Amino acid sequence: MYAIIAGPDEDDLAGALETHDVRVERLNGTDPISRPLLEEAGIVDADLYVLTDVSESTTIPIVRDLTDEIRTVVYDRNTIPEFIRGQLDLALDPELITVEMLAEELTANGAE
């Protein structure tokens, strides 16, 4: 399984996913996340896209445009804009679920 985590990873979701043998690419810089950056990170081959910064929520439609085979997740304390919600598979607040529980859920059902 291959995952891209976009935004800060203060709770170390990447580490939790890696304990489930998930290969993780992190996109967290000062520049906005763009289509070329997503393509360079290998979004077309990714199984999972986790956004941890809702200010970058417009990346969700870009990801959906590039591939239909990916699961999209928002893991942020802030609310995702309404126009993005229909394109998400899952939106969770870190206050309600730990990274360990999320990683287990995302890799369950033979997804590893």
Salt bridges, closest charged atoms under 4 A:
ASP11 OD2 - ARG77 NH1 3.69
GLU18 OE2 - ARG26 NH2 3.47
GLU39 OE2 - ARG35 NE 3.34
ASP65 OD2 - ARG35 NH1 2.82
GLU82 OE1 - ARG85 NH1 2.79
ASP89 OD2 - ARG64 NH2 2.88
GLU95 OE2 - ARG77 NE 2.98
GLU112 OE2 - HIS20 ND1 3.95
